[in-house]
Amino acid sequence: MYADDLAIIAHDVTTMQAALYSLETYCLINSLQVNIQKTKAMKFRLGGRLSKRDILTYKGQSVEFVPRFVYLGVTFQTAGGIKAHLNSLQSKGIASCAKMASRFPLSKMSLNTLGRLFHSMIWPSATYGLKPLRSKLTPRSLEYLTIVQSRALKMWFGISKYHSSSSLLAAVDWTPMSRLGNEIFLEGVTPTDTYMPSGDILTPLVATRRKAVGKWYGNKLHELWCSKPFCFKPQPNCTCRLCGTTNISPQHLGKCAWFIGSGCDPSSPTVKEIYVIVSLLEHRNH
């Protein structure tokens, strides 16, 4: 039989060592064994090195002091911070997005179904252990939730993770998940059901058109008309491969001489017009 997840808390190393002696006696009486290789110690402090007196032993073997430790899924740090835990939650949330994409055919999934899957599969893993830590949370620390949310949306669109998140969220009328986190963990407010509207704006789109629309809202199809390969965001040295203009901005496509000559207005296109724009750019590039 195995019994794990035992934690001992003490105010100083002397009291902790006495507790380890008591544990040793208890385990001896009850024929239990402690895996010293998996036994770790943490000294919570604001900074600095460990003192020479910070030594703990169990049955004559030294107990290793570590700067961080994962206990019951929560990452603890010696300074009492939560950054490591939030980074872990972001990684787990993105991993859940990838798992969702591998299990379900996103190209055939409606936007409404994506929202429901996000709340059932991704939200729990991305927010695990936050309620006990709410006193340390800030609105900025919860911004990682929007990163996870946008990653799921980009997978649904079938576009690169480097595309703009805010534009995509606005396109589907989704509120950033960081605001939902603020309501739940900072304000204690029961969230509304308007963060991921059930109305599917892009439901009629087939997979190819959905990807085109995603690229449009993500970065105005920048990678299709920029001369640099694999460039997803406008930069000072970007050049338009259509008209040769240098130092292009995100709004350049609406002013591009070649594009205006094609007779297509990219200022505020419909979904069908976006698909036409993509077809024109791809045909021009090939």
C-alpha positions as CSV (number, residue, x, y, z in Angstrom):
1,M,0.0,0.0,0.0
2,Y,1.2,3.5,-0.9
3,A,0.3,6.7,1.0
4,D,1.6,9.9,-0.5
5,D,1.0,13.7,-0.5
6,L,2.1,14.1,3.1
7,A,3.1,17.7,4.0
8,I,4.6,19.0,7.3
9,I,4.7,22.7,8.0
10,A,6.9,24.3,10.7
11,H,8.1,27.8,11.6
12,D,11.7,26.9,11.9
13,V,14.2,24.2,11.0
14,T,14.4,22.9,14.6
15,T,10.6,22.3,14.8
16,M,10.7,20.7,11.4
17,Q,13.5,18.3,12.4
18,A,11.5,17.3,15.5
19,A,8.5,16.6,13.3
20,L,10.6,14.4,11.1
21,Y,11.8,12.4,14.1
22,S,8.1,11.9,15.1
23,L,7.4,10.8,11.5
24,E,10.3,8.4,11.7
25,T,8.9,6.9,14.9
26,Y,5.4,6.6,13.6
27,C,6.5,4.9,10.4
28,L,8.7,2.4,12.4
29,I,5.7,1.5,14.6
30,N,3.3,1.1,11.7
31,S,5.8,-0.6,9.3
32,L,5.7,2.3,6.8
33,Q,8.6,3.5,4.6
34,V,9.4,7.0,3.3
35,N,11.0,7.4,-0.1
36,I,13.7,9.9,0.8
37,Q,14.5,10.5,-2.9
38,K,11.0,12.0,-3.4
39,T,11.0,13.9,-0.1
40,K,11.8,17.6,-0.5
41,A,12.0,20.6,1.8
42,M,11.2,24.2,1.0
43,K,12.2,27.3,3.1
44,F,9.8,30.2,2.4
45,R,11.8,33.4,2.4
46,L,12.0,36.7,0.5
47,G,15.4,35.9,-0.9
48,G,19.0,35.0,-0.2
49,R,20.8,31.7,0.3
50,L,20.0,29.0,2.7
51,S,21.6,29.2,6.1
52,K,24.3,26.7,7.1
53,R,21.9,25.6,9.8
54,D,19.2,24.7,7.3
55,I,19.8,21.0,7.4
56,L,17.1,18.3,7.7
57,T,17.6,14.6,7.9
58,Y,15.4,11.5,7.9
59,K,17.0,8.3,9.2
60,G,20.4,9.9,8.8
61,Q,19.8,10.9,5.2
62,S,19.8,14.5,4.1
63,V,16.5,16.0,2.8
64,E,17.0,18.1,-0.3
65,F,15.9,21.8,-0.2
66,V,14.3,22.9,-3.5
67,P,13.3,26.4,-4.8
68,R,9.9,25.2,-6.0
69,F,7.7,22.2,-5.6
70,V,4.5,21.0,-7.2
71,Y,2.0,19.8,-4.5
72,L,-1.5,18.6,-5.4
73,G,-1.1,20.3,-8.8
74,V,-0.1,23.7,-7.4
75,T,3.4,25.0,-7.9
76,F,4.9,26.6,-4.7
77,Q,7.8,28.9,-4.7
78,T,10.2,29.9,-1.9
79,A,9.3,33.6,-2.1
80,G,5.5,32.8,-2.0
81,G,4.9,34.0,-5.6
82,I,2.5,32.4,-8.0
83,K,4.1,33.2,-11.4
84,A,5.4,29.6,-11.8
85,H,2.0,28.2,-11.1
86,L,0.4,30.6,-13.6
87,N,3.0,29.6,-16.3
88,S,2.2,26.0,-15.6
89,L,-1.6,26.6,-16.0
90,Q,-1.0,28.4,-19.3
91,S,1.0,25.4,-20.6
92,K,-1.6,23.0,-19.4
93,G,-4.4,25.1,-21.0
94,I,-2.6,25.1,-24.3
95,A,-1.9,21.4,-24.0
96,S,-5.6,20.9,-23.5
97,C,-6.3,22.8,-26.6
98,A,-4.0,20.5,-28.6
99,K,-5.7,17.5,-27.0
100,M,-9.1,18.8,-28.0
101,A,-7.9,19.4,-31.6
102,S,-6.6,15.8,-31.7
103,R,-9.9,14.3,-30.4
104,F,-12.5,16.3,-32.3
105,P,-12.8,17.4,-36.0
106,L,-12.4,21.1,-35.5
107,S,-13.0,21.8,-39.2
108,K,-16.6,20.4,-38.9
109,M,-17.2,21.9,-35.5
110,S,-19.5,24.9,-35.0
111,L,-18.3,27.9,-33.0
112,N,-20.9,27.2,-30.4
113,T,-19.5,23.7,-29.8
114,L,-16.0,25.1,-29.6
115,G,-17.1,27.4,-26.8
116,R,-18.8,24.6,-24.9
117,L,-15.7,22.4,-25.2
118,F,-13.5,25.2,-24.0
119,H,-15.5,25.6,-20.8
120,S,-15.7,21.8,-20.2
121,M,-12.2,20.7,-21.3
122,I,-9.8,23.7,-21.2
123,W,-11.1,26.1,-18.6
124,P,-10.8,23.6,-15.6
125,S,-7.2,22.8,-16.4
126,A,-6.3,26.4,-17.0
127,T,-7.7,27.7,-13.7
128,Y,-6.9,24.8,-11.4
129,G,-6.0,26.0,-7.9
130,L,-6.7,29.7,-8.4
131,K,-9.4,30.2,-5.8
132,P,-7.0,29.7,-2.8
133,L,-4.6,32.1,-4.4
134,R,-7.0,34.8,-5.2
135,S,-5.4,37.2,-2.7
136,K,-2.2,37.2,-4.9
137,L,-4.0,37.5,-8.3
138,T,-4.2,40.7,-10.3
139,P,-6.0,41.5,-13.6
140,R,-2.7,41.4,-15.4
141,S,-1.8,38.0,-14.0
142,L,-4.9,36.5,-15.5
143,E,-4.2,37.6,-19.0
144,Y,-2.8,34.2,-19.7
145,L,-6.4,33.0,-19.9
146,T,-7.0,35.0,-23.0
147,I,-3.8,33.5,-24.5
148,V,-5.2,30.0,-24.0
149,Q,-8.6,31.1,-25.3
150,S,-7.2,32.6,-28.5
151,R,-5.0,29.5,-29.0
152,A,-8.2,27.3,-29.1
153,L,-9.8,29.8,-31.5
154,K,-6.8,29.8,-33.8
155,M,-6.8,26.0,-33.9
156,W,-10.5,26.2,-34.9
157,F,-9.7,28.7,-37.6
158,G,-6.7,26.6,-38.7
159,I,-4.3,29.5,-38.6
160,S,-0.9,30.1,-37.1
161,K,-0.6,31.0,-33.4
162,Y,1.2,34.2,-34.4
163,H,-1.9,35.9,-35.7
164,S,-3.5,38.7,-33.7
165,S,-5.7,37.4,-30.8
166,S,-7.7,40.5,-30.2
167,S,-8.9,40.8,-33.8
168,L,-10.0,37.2,-33.9
169,L,-11.9,37.5,-30.6
170,A,-13.6,40.6,-31.8
171,A,-14.5,38.9,-35.1
172,V,-16.4,36.1,-33.3
173,D,-17.8,38.4,-30.6
174,W,-16.0,36.6,-27.8
175,T,-15.0,38.5,-24.7
176,P,-11.4,37.8,-23.5
177,M,-11.3,35.1,-20.8
178,S,-9.2,37.3,-18.6
179,R,-12.3,39.4,-17.9
180,L,-14.2,36.2,-16.9
181,G,-11.3,35.4,-14.6
182,N,-11.5,38.9,-13.0
183,E,-15.2,38.4,-12.3
184,I,-14.8,35.0,-10.7
185,F,-11.5,35.2,-8.8
186,L,-11.1,38.9,-8.0
187,E,-14.7,40.3,-7.8
188,G,-16.5,37.2,-6.7
189,V,-19.2,37.8,-9.3
190,T,-21.2,35.0,-10.9
191,P,-20.2,35.2,-14.6
192,T,-22.8,35.8,-17.3
193,D,-23.2,33.6,-20.3
194,T,-22.2,36.3,-22.9
195,Y,-18.5,35.6,-23.1
196,M,-18.9,33.1,-25.8
197,P,-22.2,33.8,-27.6
198,S,-24.1,30.8,-28.9
199,G,-24.9,32.5,-32.2
200,D,-22.5,31.0,-34.8
201,I,-21.3,33.9,-36.9
202,L,-19.1,31.7,-39.1
203,T,-21.0,28.4,-39.0
204,P,-21.8,28.2,-42.7
205,L,-18.1,28.4,-43.6
206,V,-16.4,25.3,-44.9
207,A,-12.9,24.6,-43.5
208,T,-11.0,26.4,-46.3
209,R,-13.1,29.6,-46.0
210,R,-12.9,29.5,-42.3
211,K,-9.1,29.5,-42.5
212,A,-9.2,32.4,-44.9
213,V,-11.4,34.4,-42.6
214,G,-9.2,33.6,-39.7
215,K,-6.2,34.9,-41.5
216,W,-8.0,38.1,-42.4
217,Y,-9.0,38.9,-38.9
218,G,-5.7,37.7,-37.5
219,N,-3.4,39.9,-39.5
220,K,-5.1,41.1,-42.7
221,L,-3.4,38.2,-44.6
222,H,0.0,39.8,-44.0
223,E,1.9,36.6,-44.9
224,L,0.4,36.6,-48.3
225,W,1.4,40.1,-49.4
226,C,4.6,40.6,-47.4
227,S,7.9,40.0,-49.3
228,K,9.5,38.3,-46.3
229,P,8.8,34.6,-45.9
230,F,6.8,33.4,-42.9
231,C,6.2,37.0,-41.7
232,F,2.9,37.2,-39.8
233,K,3.0,40.7,-38.3
234,P,3.8,44.0,-40.0
235,Q,7.4,45.2,-39.1
236,P,9.3,48.4,-40.1
237,N,11.2,46.6,-42.8
238,C,8.3,44.8,-44.4
239,T,7.7,45.4,-48.2
240,C,4.5,44.7,-50.1
241,R,5.2,42.2,-52.8
242,L,2.2,43.4,-54.8
243,C,3.1,47.1,-55.3
244,G,6.6,47.3,-53.9
245,T,5.8,49.8,-51.1
246,T,8.2,49.6,-48.1
247,N,7.6,50.0,-44.4
248,I,4.0,48.9,-44.8
249,S,1.4,49.1,-42.1
250,P,-1.5,46.7,-41.2
251,Q,-3.8,49.1,-43.1
252,H,-1.7,49.0,-46.3
253,L,-3.9,46.5,-48.1
254,G,-6.6,49.1,-48.4
255,K,-4.2,51.5,-50.0
256,C,-2.3,49.0,-52.2
257,A,-2.2,50.2,-55.8
258,W,-2.3,46.6,-57.2
259,F,-5.2,45.7,-55.0
260,I,-7.2,48.8,-55.8
261,G,-6.6,48.0,-59.5
262,S,-8.1,44.5,-59.0
263,G,-11.4,46.1,-58.3
264,C,-11.8,44.6,-54.7
265,D,-12.3,46.8,-51.7
266,P,-10.7,45.4,-48.6
267,S,-11.8,48.1,-46.2
268,S,-14.7,46.2,-44.7
269,P,-15.3,43.0,-46.7
270,T,-17.9,40.4,-46.0
271,V,-17.0,36.7,-45.5
272,K,-17.5,36.0,-49.1
273,E,-15.4,38.9,-50.2
274,I,-12.6,37.9,-47.8
275,Y,-12.5,34.5,-49.6
276,V,-12.2,36.4,-52.9
277,I,-9.4,38.5,-51.5
278,V,-7.5,35.4,-50.4
279,S,-8.0,33.8,-53.8
280,L,-6.7,36.9,-55.6
281,L,-3.6,37.0,-53.3
282,E,-2.8,33.3,-53.7
283,H,-3.3,33.5,-57.4
284,R,-1.0,36.6,-57.6
285,N,1.7,34.9,-55.5
286,H,1.7,31.7,-57.6
